[in-house]
């Protein structure tokens, strides 16, 4: 099976799994609501009985925003104009790439950990649905499968966390070294090339860890593995022996995610707009974008599962039994 057929199959799986995508979207929304309520209360208390709320009904007042951040601190310091607009997607990528997510705000880092644990819990049910639906005639009970694989996946994710930690330590060592080595270089193009190469190495390491973890999870569900050490080794071995299909599927699906983000960027109103209608539109479009992101995440696991099952002979053995 070609890589693009696997991607097409994964996209179909994601679209027909819209109910599961909705559950994931609602779960993530419920997890984020306490932080949103806390931020709303901070703004309400800061404004108090003043009339500044009248001016805030219009385009974003950057002077007021900077004053609010400086005086309140904490989670409020995370609010920037780019994070109140579709450009927040780019901010998220930068935080993920640089490792500044936890350094910038402990509350934001805590939210990221909670969401990661939520996905660790739910990914077992997603993979069970994608890989066992055709055997059972219907999807296996989603939440039951999520609970069954959670502690196995948690051990796997903790191991992957060490890999991410060492990658970020490497990143913190690499870029200052480049800055020191190029401090006397006068050609900006040379400095840019050095930094782009370093960024490419860091991104490749991040993607490699992510893809290996995905295939370790798939191996756990498809082969009912209980040893996460063996599952992790199987994930690494599968990616190393099938680099074009495994990394290709991830990169193509990642490109689709960037296209979706670009579409969201162009159609969603930013903080410069005013009026209740634009606020409601921005809220609806933002949540629709997040829902489609969950569909793409399910599609990625579907495509990766297809690649794994075909390369490992599971599809051929199932066809022969039928």
N, C-alpha and C positions, 0 to 999 in steps of 0.2 A: 504494500500500500504506500502511495506517495505521501510526502509530507503535506501537500496541499489538500489531498483527499481527507487526511486525518483532521486538518484544520476545518474543512467544510463540515465533516461529521461532528466535530466539537461544537461548532457554531449552531448546528441543528439541535444538539443536546442542550446547549444553553438556552435556546429559545423555547424548547418544549418544557424546560425546567423552570418556567417563569414563576411558578408557585413557590418553589424553593428559594429562588432569587428574591421574591417578595418577603419571605420569612427572614432571610439574611439582612435585607435592607431595614425591615422593621426592628430587628434585634439590634443592629448597629445604631439605629436612630434612638432607641430607648437607652442605650449605653451613653450616647452623647448628650442626651437631654439634661442630666444633672449639671454638666459643665455649662451648657447653654443657659440654664436657669440661674446658675451662680453668676455668670457674666451679666445677665439681664438685671439681676438684683444689684450688682456693683454699679451699673450705669444709672439705675433708678435712684440709688442712695446718693450717688455723686451729683446728679442733677438736682435732687431735692425739690424745693418749692420754687426754684428759679424759673425764668422764662426761656432758658436756653433750649428747651425741648422744641420750641417753635421753630428755631433756626435749623434744628436737626431733622426736621421733616423734609428739608430740601437736600441738595447735593451734599456729599460728605464735607464737613468742616475739619480740615486737616489740622488747623491750629488747636481746635478743641480736642481732637483725638490725641494729639501729642501731650497736651496738658493732662488729660484723663489718664493716659498710660503712666506718666511720670508720677502722679500723685497716688494712684491706686496700686500699681505694681502687681505682682503675682500673676495670675492667669490673664489679667487684663493687659499686661504688657505684651502678650502674644498677638493682640489685635493690631493689624496693620492694614493700610489700604489694599495691598495686594491680596490679603487673606479675606477681604470682604468682597472680592470680585472673582471672576473665573480664573484669574491669574493665580489663585490659590493652588491650582493643580501644579503649576511650576514651582511654587514654594514648597509643596509637599515633596516633589522630586528632589529639590535641593536639600531639604532636611534629611531625606532618606539617604542621599548620596554622601553628604558631608558628615553625617553622624551627629549633627547639632541638635537633633530632636530632643535628646535628653538633657543636653547642656543648656538649652535655651529656656526651658520651663519644666520644672518637675511635675507640675500638674498635667501639662501636655504630654510629657513622657509617660505618666501614669495612665492617661487615657489611651495612648498607643499600645501599652502593654495589655490593657483590658480588652481592646479590640482584637489584638493578636491572639489572646486566649480564647476569645469568642470564636474566631475563625478556626483555631485549633480544635475547638469542640465541634463545630459544625462541619468541618471539612471531612470528617469520617462519614457522616451521613450523606454528604454530597457524593463522595467517591463510591459508597455502597450503592447509592441510587444509580450512578452512571455505569457501574460495572456489573450490577446484579439484576437490573430491571428485566433484561431479556431472559434471565434464567427463571425468574419467579413469575413472569407474566405481568408484573407490575413492580413499581418501586418498593424496595424493602422499607419498613417503617423508618422514616427519616430520623426522628429524634432518638429512637432506640439505638439505631446504628451509630449516631453521633456519640451517645454515651458509652457504647461498647468500645469504641476506638480512642476515646478521649485520652485516657492515661497513657496509652501506648504512644499516641502522637505527642503528648506533652513531654515525654522522655526524649522523643526525637527532636522536638523543637528546642528543648534545653541544650541538647548537644549542638544543634545548629546555631544557638545563641552564642556559644563559645567561638564558633567560626566567624560569626559576624563581629564579635568583639575584637578578635585578632585582626580582622580586616580593617576595622576602624582605627585600631592602634597603628597598623601599617600606613593607613591614609594620613594620620596625624604626624607620622614620621616622614612620609614621602614628600608632601607638599612644602613643608619648611625647608627640606633639603633642596628641592628645586628652586625655591625662592633664594636660598643662600648661594646656590651654584650659578644663578643667572642675574645676580644683583649688579654685576658689572657689564652685562650684555646690553647693548644700546639698540639692537634691532628687535622691535616688538614682535615681529613675526616669529622669531626664534623662541622667545619666551612663551608665546601662545602655543607653538607646536609642542614644546616640552610639557606644558600644562595639559594640553589635549591628550597627549599620549598617556600621561599619568592618570588623567580622568578615565580614559578608556580602560586602563588596567584595573582600576578600582571598580568600575562598572562591570567589567567582565567577571571579576571575583564575586561581586554581589549576585549577578545573574547565575553564576555557576553554583553557588551555595543554594540559591532558591530552587533551581532546576533539580539538583540532586535531592533536596528535601521532598520536592513534589513526587519524584519517582520512588523515593523510599516509602512515602505514604501509599502510593499506588500499589507497590509491591506488598505492603502490609495487608491491604484490603483484598487484592486479587489472590494472593497466596496464603492469606490468613496467618501472617507471621506474627509471632509474639516477642521475638528478640529484636529490639530496636537497633542494637548494634549490627546485627546481620542485615536488617532492613536498610540501614544507612549505608553499609558497604555495598549492598545490592544496588541502591540508588546511584552511588558513585560509579560502580562498575558499569551500569547500564548507560549512563551518560558518556563515559569514556569510550565505550565500544560503539555507541551510536551518536556521535557528536553532531552530525549534520542534522538529523531529524529532531533530536531532543532540543538542541539550542535553536534550530531553525523554527520549530513550532513556537517556542517561547518568544523569539524576536518578532515573528510575524504577528502574533497575538498582541505583543507589546506595541507594535506599530499601529494596530487597529485601536488600541487604547489611546494612543496619542492622537489619532485622527478623531476619535470621539471627544477627547479633551479640546481639540482645536475647534470642532463644531460647537461645543458648549461655550467656548470662549467668544465666538463670533455672534452667537444668538442670544446670549444672556446679558441683561443690562448690568452695568457695573455700579460702583458706589457713587458715580457722578450723577446718576438719575435721581429723580424725585417723584413723589406721589405714591399713594397707596397701591395703585394699579401696578406700577413697576416693581414695588416691593413684593407683591403677591406673585407676579410673573417670575421674578428672580428666585423666589422660594420654590415654586413649582418646577422650574427648569433645573434648579440645583438638585432637588430630590429625584427627578427623572434621570438626571445624569448619574447619580449615585446608584440608582436601581440598575441602569444599564451596565455600570461598572461591575456589579455583582453578576449579571448575566455573562459578561466577558470572562470573569474569573471562573465561573462554572464551565464556560466553553473551553477555557484553557485546560482545565483538568480533564474535560472530556476528550480533547484532542490528544493530550499526553497519555491518557488511559488507552486510547485507540492505538497509539504508537507502541506502547508497552505490551499490550495484549497481542498485537500482530507480530511484533518482533520476538516475543517469548513463546509463540506457538499456541496461545490460548484460543485464539479465534479458530485456528485450523482444527484443534482437538474438539472444540464445541460443535463445529460444522460436521465433523465425522460422526459424533454421537447422535446428532439430529438426523 
